[in-house]
Amino acid sequence: MARPVTLFTGQWADLTFEEICKKASSWGYDGLEIACWGDHMDVRKAATDDAYIAERKAILKKYNLGCWALGTHLAGQCVGDLYDPRNDAFAPPHVKGKPEEIRKWAIEEMKFSAKAAGRMGCYAATGFLGSAVWKYWYSFPPTTEEMIEGAFQEIKKLWSPIFDEFDANKVKFALEVHPTEIAFDLYTTERLFKTFARRPTLGLNFDPSHLLWQGVNPALFVREFADRIYHVHMKDAAVTLDGKAGILGSHLPFGDPRRGWNFRSLGHGTVNFEEIIRELNSAKYSGPLSVEWEDNGMDREFGAKESADFVKKINFSPSDISFDGDMKK
């Protein structure tokens, strides 16, 4: 099972597309999960301009890289979110501060993303859906069932026409289950799939780092949704509770050692990747293992190279024999 090892470019948007291609190739990656922000992918050009697609593919080929998925997290978040000023950072200048116009732009952007992914030869786009009820997760003042169900139905209303465009372009959407999303753990993910009547368009971009600190078992999550794992992020995290900070971040920035948990470079956290690979093998997952590199305590180029090596080492195939088979003859 030769799963490609890729690098998500979202944390490298300060570099040009060719620069990150050159670096990723030198670090030993097989390809990229291309973020649709910065210089890396203009989905509107990719959806309509043959020359732009040819140029992007030529750069990938120059560095012997493939591309199986586009990352559409920022626009996707703006589709389903309750607006606050932070969303302005994800939107173009002409719609900043205008919630309805941001949403309209984001819906169009996601439809262009489906076309762009198809034209790039990708089978999936990864990303977020947003949520109108994430801010109510603690349920005080009390959150009613009507509010929660209404939010799930709103996501269905907003995203169903977008998923129609994904279907038209033969591309899947892989949701990254993540705090701030309508689906952030196992039970909310179950509810989301039920809301969409298990529409095949919608699957998961499995990322264990967002589950670990919540207390959700990442390997069990893979087992539960084996047929819906469309893409995988390889990202580590470490829970470092010391009796002073909890898991809510304490309004401290990522990387601050006083936090109760932090993202870590692969192999430097507490995610059990061997169990995850075994579950992915059982699920017959053959797609990319995409490194999303986040660790404010480590040089990112050192970490990216080390992470590629880490994934290659742990990317083992399932056995094609039964070790005791001969004993049964």
C-alpha positions as CSV (number, residue, x, y, z in Angstrom):
1,M,0.0,0.0,0.0
2,A,2.1,2.9,-1.3
3,R,0.5,5.9,0.3
4,P,2.1,9.2,-0.9
5,V,3.6,11.4,1.8
6,T,2.6,15.0,1.1
7,L,3.0,18.4,2.7
8,F,0.1,20.8,3.4
9,T,1.2,24.2,2.2
10,G,-1.0,26.3,4.5
11,Q,1.7,27.0,7.0
12,W,4.1,28.0,4.1
13,A,2.0,30.7,2.5
14,D,4.7,33.2,2.9
15,L,6.7,31.4,0.2
16,T,5.9,31.4,-3.5
17,F,4.5,28.2,-4.9
18,E,7.8,27.3,-6.7
19,E,9.8,27.9,-3.5
20,I,7.7,25.5,-1.4
21,C,7.7,23.0,-4.3
22,K,11.5,23.1,-4.4
23,K,11.9,22.8,-0.6
24,A,9.3,20.0,-0.3
25,S,11.0,18.0,-3.0
26,S,14.4,18.4,-1.3
27,W,12.9,17.2,2.0
28,G,11.7,14.0,0.3
29,Y,8.0,14.6,0.0
30,D,6.0,12.9,-2.8
31,G,3.6,15.8,-3.3
32,L,1.7,18.7,-1.9
33,E,-1.8,19.4,-0.4
34,I,-2.0,22.8,-1.9
35,A,-3.5,25.6,0.2
36,C,-5.9,27.9,-1.7
37,W,-4.5,31.1,-0.2
38,G,-1.3,33.0,-0.6
39,D,0.5,32.5,-3.9
40,H,-0.2,28.7,-4.0
41,M,-3.6,28.3,-5.7
42,D,-6.0,30.9,-7.0
43,V,-9.1,28.8,-7.4
44,R,-10.9,31.2,-9.6
45,K,-8.0,31.2,-12.1
46,A,-7.7,27.5,-11.8
47,A,-11.4,27.0,-12.5
48,T,-11.3,29.0,-15.7
49,D,-7.8,29.5,-17.0
50,D,-6.1,26.6,-18.9
51,A,-2.8,28.3,-18.9
52,Y,-2.8,28.8,-15.1
53,I,-3.5,25.1,-14.6
54,A,-0.8,24.1,-17.0
55,E,1.7,26.4,-15.2
56,R,0.9,24.9,-11.8
57,K,1.2,21.4,-13.1
58,A,4.5,22.2,-14.8
59,I,6.0,23.5,-11.5
60,L,4.9,20.3,-9.7
61,K,6.3,18.1,-12.5
62,K,9.6,20.1,-12.4
63,Y,10.1,19.0,-8.8
64,N,8.7,15.5,-9.2
65,L,5.7,16.2,-7.0
66,G,2.0,15.1,-7.2
67,C,-1.1,16.7,-5.9
68,W,-4.1,14.8,-4.6
69,A,-6.0,17.4,-2.7
70,L,-6.5,21.2,-2.3
71,G,-6.8,22.8,1.1
72,T,-9.9,25.1,1.2
73,H,-10.1,25.7,5.0
74,L,-10.3,29.5,5.1
75,A,-13.1,30.1,2.6
76,G,-15.0,27.1,3.9
77,Q,-14.9,28.5,7.4
78,C,-16.6,31.7,6.2
79,V,-19.5,29.7,4.6
80,G,-21.0,28.5,7.9
81,D,-19.5,30.7,10.6
82,L,-21.2,33.3,12.7
83,Y,-19.4,36.4,11.6
84,D,-16.9,38.1,13.9
85,P,-14.0,40.4,13.0
86,R,-11.6,37.4,12.8
87,N,-13.3,36.3,9.6
88,D,-12.1,39.4,7.9
89,A,-8.6,38.0,7.8
90,F,-9.8,35.1,5.5
91,A,-11.8,37.3,3.1
92,P,-10.7,39.7,0.3
93,P,-10.5,43.4,1.0
94,H,-13.7,44.3,-0.8
95,V,-15.9,42.3,1.5
96,K,-14.2,42.8,4.9
97,G,-16.5,43.8,7.6
98,K,-19.6,42.8,5.6
99,P,-20.9,39.4,6.9
100,E,-23.4,38.6,4.2
101,E,-20.9,39.6,1.4
102,I,-18.2,37.5,3.0
103,R,-20.6,34.5,3.0
104,K,-21.6,35.1,-0.6
105,W,-17.9,35.3,-1.6
106,A,-17.1,32.2,0.4
107,I,-19.8,30.1,-1.2
108,E,-18.6,31.2,-4.7
109,E,-15.0,30.5,-3.7
110,M,-15.9,26.9,-2.6
111,K,-17.7,26.3,-5.9
112,F,-14.7,27.5,-7.8
113,S,-12.6,25.2,-5.5
114,A,-14.5,22.2,-6.7
115,K,-13.8,23.1,-10.3
116,A,-10.2,23.9,-9.5
117,A,-9.6,20.6,-7.8
118,G,-11.1,18.6,-10.6
119,R,-9.0,20.5,-13.2
120,M,-5.9,19.9,-11.1
121,G,-6.6,16.1,-11.1
122,C,-7.3,16.1,-7.4
123,Y,-9.8,13.6,-5.9
124,A,-10.6,15.8,-2.8
125,A,-10.6,19.2,-1.3
126,T,-10.0,19.4,2.5
127,G,-11.4,22.1,4.6
128,F,-13.9,23.4,7.2
129,L,-17.6,24.0,7.2
130,G,-17.9,26.6,10.0
131,S,-20.6,26.5,12.7
132,A,-23.3,28.8,14.0
133,V,-23.2,27.1,17.5
134,W,-19.6,26.6,18.3
135,K,-19.7,29.6,20.6
136,Y,-22.4,27.8,22.6
137,W,-20.4,24.7,23.3
138,Y,-20.4,25.2,27.0
139,S,-24.2,25.5,27.1
140,F,-24.4,28.5,29.5
141,P,-26.5,30.4,29.1
142,P,-28.3,27.1,28.3
143,T,-28.3,26.1,24.7
144,T,-31.5,24.6,23.5
145,E,-31.8,21.5,21.2
146,E,-33.7,23.7,18.8
147,M,-30.6,26.0,18.5
148,I,-28.3,23.0,17.9
149,E,-30.6,21.3,15.3
150,G,-31.1,24.6,13.6
151,A,-27.4,25.1,13.2
152,F,-27.0,21.6,11.7
153,Q,-29.8,22.3,9.2
154,E,-28.3,25.7,8.3
155,I,-25.0,23.9,7.4
156,K,-27.0,21.5,5.2
157,K,-28.8,24.4,3.5
158,L,-25.6,26.4,2.9
159,W,-23.4,23.4,1.8
160,S,-25.8,21.3,-0.3
161,P,-25.5,23.5,-3.4
162,I,-21.7,23.6,-2.9
163,F,-21.6,19.8,-2.7
164,D,-23.7,19.6,-5.9
165,E,-20.8,21.4,-7.6
166,F,-18.3,19.0,-6.0
167,D,-20.4,16.1,-7.4
168,A,-20.4,17.7,-10.9
169,N,-16.6,17.8,-10.8
170,K,-16.2,14.3,-9.3
171,V,-14.4,15.7,-6.2
172,K,-15.0,14.7,-2.6
173,F,-15.1,17.2,0.3
174,A,-13.0,16.1,3.3
175,L,-14.0,17.9,6.5
176,E,-11.3,18.4,9.1
177,V,-13.1,17.6,12.4
178,H,-11.8,20.5,14.5
179,P,-12.9,22.8,17.3
180,T,-14.9,25.8,15.8
181,E,-16.6,23.3,13.4
182,I,-20.1,22.0,13.5
183,A,-18.5,18.6,13.9
184,F,-15.7,18.6,16.4
185,D,-15.7,15.1,18.0
186,L,-17.2,11.7,17.4
187,Y,-20.8,12.4,18.3
188,T,-21.1,15.7,16.4
189,T,-19.5,14.0,13.4
190,E,-22.1,11.2,13.6
191,R,-24.8,13.9,13.7
192,L,-23.4,15.7,10.7
193,F,-23.4,12.6,8.6
194,K,-27.0,11.9,9.6
195,T,-28.0,15.5,8.8
196,F,-26.7,15.0,5.2
197,A,-28.2,11.5,5.0
198,R,-24.7,10.1,4.6
199,R,-24.2,11.9,1.3
200,P,-21.1,10.3,-0.2
201,T,-19.7,13.7,-1.2
202,L,-18.9,14.5,2.4
203,G,-16.1,12.6,4.2
204,L,-13.3,13.4,6.6
205,N,-9.8,14.8,6.6
206,F,-8.7,12.9,9.6
207,D,-6.4,14.9,11.9
208,P,-5.6,13.2,15.2
209,S,-4.1,16.4,16.8
210,H,-7.5,18.0,17.2
211,L,-9.0,14.9,18.9
212,L,-6.2,14.0,21.3
213,W,-6.4,17.1,23.6
214,Q,-10.2,16.8,23.8
215,G,-9.8,13.3,25.2
216,V,-11.1,11.6,22.0
217,N,-9.2,8.4,21.0
218,P,-7.9,9.1,17.4
219,A,-7.6,5.4,16.4
220,L,-11.1,4.7,17.6
221,F,-12.3,7.6,15.6
222,V,-10.8,6.1,12.4
223,R,-12.4,2.8,13.2
224,E,-15.8,4.4,13.7
225,F,-15.7,6.3,10.4
226,A,-13.5,3.9,8.3
227,D,-15.5,4.4,5.1
228,R,-15.4,8.1,5.4
229,I,-11.7,8.8,5.8
230,Y,-11.1,10.6,2.5
231,H,-7.8,12.3,3.5
232,V,-5.4,12.2,6.4
233,H,-3.4,15.0,8.2
234,M,-0.3,13.8,10.0
235,K,0.0,16.2,12.9
236,D,1.1,15.6,16.5
237,A,0.1,17.2,19.8
238,A,1.2,16.9,23.4
239,V,-1.1,17.3,26.5
240,T,1.0,18.7,29.3
241,L,-1.5,19.4,32.1
242,D,0.4,20.5,35.2
243,G,-2.4,21.4,37.5
244,K,-2.3,25.1,36.5
245,A,-3.7,25.2,33.0
246,G,-6.6,23.2,31.6
247,I,-7.3,22.2,28.0
248,L,-8.9,25.5,27.0
249,G,-5.7,27.3,26.2
250,S,-5.8,29.9,29.0
251,H,-5.8,32.7,26.3
252,L,-2.1,31.9,25.8
253,P,-0.6,31.7,22.3
254,F,0.2,28.4,20.7
255,G,3.7,27.3,21.7
256,D,3.6,28.9,25.2
257,P,4.8,26.2,27.6
258,R,2.2,27.3,30.2
259,R,-0.6,26.0,28.0
260,G,-2.2,22.6,28.9
261,W,-1.5,21.3,25.4
262,N,0.3,22.3,22.2
263,F,0.7,21.1,18.7
264,R,4.1,19.4,18.2
265,S,6.2,18.3,15.2
266,L,5.6,14.7,14.3
267,G,7.1,12.2,16.8
268,H,7.5,14.9,19.5
269,G,3.9,14.7,20.9
270,T,1.7,12.0,22.4
271,V,-0.4,10.9,19.4
272,N,-0.1,7.1,18.9
273,F,0.6,7.0,15.2
274,E,1.3,3.3,15.1
275,E,-2.3,2.5,16.2
276,I,-3.6,5.1,13.7
277,I,-1.7,3.5,10.8
278,R,-3.0,0.1,11.8
279,E,-6.6,1.4,11.8
280,L,-6.0,3.1,8.4
281,N,-4.7,-0.2,7.1
282,S,-7.8,-2.0,8.3
283,A,-9.9,0.7,6.6
284,K,-7.9,0.1,3.4
285,Y,-7.1,3.8,3.2
286,S,-4.6,4.4,0.4
287,G,-4.7,8.2,0.0
288,P,-2.1,10.7,1.1
289,L,-0.5,11.1,4.5
290,S,-0.3,14.8,4.5
291,V,2.0,16.5,7.0
292,E,0.5,19.6,8.5
293,W,3.5,21.1,10.2
294,E,2.7,23.2,13.3
295,D,5.2,23.6,16.2
296,N,6.1,27.0,17.5
297,G,9.0,25.4,19.5
298,M,10.9,24.1,16.5
299,D,12.5,25.5,13.4
300,R,10.0,24.7,10.7
301,E,12.4,23.5,8.0
302,F,14.1,21.1,10.4
303,G,10.6,19.9,11.4
304,A,9.3,19.5,7.9
305,K,12.3,17.4,6.8
306,E,12.2,15.3,10.0
307,S,8.4,14.9,9.6
308,A,8.7,13.5,6.1
309,D,11.2,10.9,7.4
310,F,8.9,10.1,10.3
311,V,5.9,9.4,8.1
312,K,7.9,7.3,5.7
313,K,9.2,5.2,8.6
314,I,5.7,4.5,10.0
315,N,3.9,4.2,6.7
316,F,3.8,0.4,6.7
317,S,1.5,-1.8,4.7
318,P,-0.7,-4.5,6.2
319,S,0.5,-8.0,6.1
320,D,-0.6,-10.1,3.0
321,I,-0.2,-13.3,4.9
322,S,-1.4,-14.9,8.1
323,F,1.7,-15.6,10.3
324,D,0.1,-18.8,11.5
325,G,-1.3,-19.8,8.1
326,D,1.0,-22.8,7.6
327,M,0.1,-24.2,10.9
328,K,-3.5,-24.6,9.8
329,K,-2.6,-26.8,6.8
